[in-house]
Amino acid sequence: MIHDSARAAERTPNGSRSIALPHGSLRLPAFLPDATFGVVRTVDALDLQRCGVQAIQMNVFHLMQNPGSAVIRALGGLHQMAGWPLPITTDSGGFQAYSLIHQDPRRGSLTDKGITFRPEGSDRKLLLTPEKSIQLQFSYGADILICLDDCTHVDAPAADQNDAVRRTIAWGRRCKAEFARLLEQRGVDAARRPLILGVVQGGGDWRLREACATALLEIGFDGFGYGGWPLDSAGQLLAELLALTRELIPRELPMHALGVGHPVSIARCVDFGYEMFDSTLPTRDARRGRLYTFTADQPPAELAPHAEWFSFLYILDRKLIRDPRPIWPGCKCLCCEHFSRGYLHHLFRSKETLAMRLATIHNLHFMSDLVALLRRSPHGA
């Protein structure tokens, strides 16, 4: 069932899909770099646009603490504060509750009411409710809002998974009600409103995921996210679970593979039907000198299943010290068009901050090339 208020993705003339948002159209599939605190580390908004980035993802759990809601509003909202004119998605804080509280109960607690947590270095406690999460995301000017959810690891006990699904459904209902209230209160035009995504939880239990998806579809959202850490304890993509979860959601509605950022994983998830992705992985890898390349000198015509089309270049490898070639010959990014592997190696060894900026620009440009290729490809990998 698709709720009457949901806005499905639209077909573009070339057969790909797009989502109309208040700050522009988002072509799918899309990779959103994580700008957790309002910035993609080491680069600015102009760098991002030159890399072909269409949208970025921020995090309300962190932003409400630093710089704080009053500061964000004083600076004109997230777009004006960050100098970013294109779409912004805001994550709710469910994953942070998982990573902070589930792993260290001293940091806070989860109840049916919401998430109570103590900011690091502070004696005060904050309460993040589903209503508060939506209010903040709305006031920050986000284009896509994500419901507050109770995130779990795939290996969590059955009782925890049941509680998380029950809570996620209840919170999703409260988020949607608050979202509808704010739209009516502010008189937002239906064609210009932000979108809201529900998050499908359930761990590794197929029946729980089906129950969660069914309930959230009944509530009605514009799209959905895959909930839970997408990797198993060995760091491998939970491919079967991701594929099964996508099958629970009508293809007319876009689905976000939250936290998926490895290029090969993105290609596989596109094959499953996911169309949005976010992760800190490409930018974190860049700052550590792990750079992304296609194995051939030019992008492949298509990303055939299980083909060896992707590889890493470790820029601190000593064999690159005199290498005059760009990171990847087919790349048109600022770094590859102007600088060599040897020079970037020198910058990293010298601990120059320019090294991290150039490497980040390259990896993000690669990610933009990747999703552009996936828009044209009949399947992922």
Stockholm file with secondary structure:
# STOCKHOLM 1.0

chainA/1-381         MIHDSARAAERTPNGSRSIALPHGSLRLPAFLPDATFGVVRTVDALDLQRCGVQAIQMNVFHLMQNPGSAVIRALGGLHQMAGWPLPITTDSGGFQAYSLIHQDPRRGSLTDKGITFRPEGSDRKLLLTPEKSIQLQFSYGADILICLDDCTHVDAPAADQNDAVRRTIAWGRRCKAEFARLLEQRGVDAARRPLILGVVQGGGDWRLREACATALLEIGFDGFGYGGWPLDSAGQLLAELLALTRELIPRELPMHALGVGHPVSIARCVDFGYEMFDSTLPTRDARRGRLYTFTADQPPAELAPHAEWFSFLYILDRKLIRDPRPIWPGCKCLCCEHFSRGYLHHLFRSKETLAMRLATIHNLHFMSDLVALLRRSPHGA
#=GR chainA/1-381 SS CCCTTCCCCEECTTSCEEEEETTEEEEESEEEEBCTTSSCTTCCHHHHHHTTCCCEEEEHHHHIIIIIHHHHHHTTSHHHHHTCCSCEEEECSHHHHIIIIITCGGGEEECSSCEEECCTTCSCCEEECHHHHHHHHHHHTCSEEECCCCCCCTTSCHHHHHHHHHHHHHHHHHHHHHHHHHHHHHTCCGGGCCEEEEEECCTTCHHHHHHHHHHHHHHCCSEEEECSCSBCTTSCBCHHHHHHHHHTSCTTSCEEEETCCCHHHHHHHHHHTCCEEEESHHHHHHHTTEEEEESSSSCCSSCCTTCCCEEEEETTCGGGTTCCSCSSTTCCSHHHHHCCHHHHHHHHHTTCHHHHHHHHHHHHHHHHHHHHHHHHSSSCC
#=GC SS_cons         CCCTTCCCCEECTTSCEEEEETTEEEEESEEEEBCTTSSCTTCCHHHHHHTTCCCEEEEHHHHIIIIIHHHHHHTTSHHHHHTCCSCEEEECSHHHHIIIIITCGGGEEECSSCEEECCTTCSCCEEECHHHHHHHHHHHTCSEEECCCCCCCTTSCHHHHHHHHHHHHHHHHHHHHHHHHHHHHHTCCGGGCCEEEEEECCTTCHHHHHHHHHHHHHHCCSEEEECSCSBCTTSCBCHHHHHHHHHTSCTTSCEEEETCCCHHHHHHHHHHTCCEEEESHHHHHHHTTEEEEESSSSCCSSCCTTCCCEEEEETTCGGGTTCCSCSSTTCCSHHHHHCCHHHHHHHHHTTCHHHHHHHHHHHHHHHHHHHHHHHHSSSCC
//
